[in-house]
Structure formats: C-alpha cells, structure tokens
Amino acid sequence: MSTFSAQERERLQNYLQKKLGNNALTLRTRERATDSAEVLLNGEFIGTVYKDEEDGDTSYDFNMAILDIDIAG
C-alpha cells in the first residue's frame, strides 16, 4: 500500500497551490487511510488526493465531488 510522507504532502500541496493559483489549498492526513490525503480550501474539505504506485510509476489522482445543491445558485 502506498503511503504519503509529510514531505510528499508538502510538495504536492505546493504544486496544487501553484497550479491552481490558490495558497488557501492545504493537504491534511486522513485518519484511517495512508494512501490518500484530504484537500481543503480555506479549511473546508473539497476532495481527496490518492497516491498510486502501480507499475513502478507514482501518480496522484485528485477527486472532487460537486453536489447539485452547491451549484444551484
């Protein structure tokens, strides 16, 4: 199972902040899962980023669910 180190979370957080142009994005360790981290915007949970090390390559998958009530206006 893949695990996130503190340094890896920090590097990924810095990448997401730079790529998305928002320093309010933070990554937080999940209590029961070591292969993923929570993504927060201004302290509000917005998604999960998963680490995948299959086939000898490391990749990250960011998942964000958007509810219809959130975009209803």
Buried (B, 14 or more C-beta within 10 A) or exposed (E): EBEBEEEBBEEBBEEBBEEEEEEEBBBEEEEEBBEBBBBBBEEEEBBBBBBEEEEEEEEBEBEEEEEEEEEEE
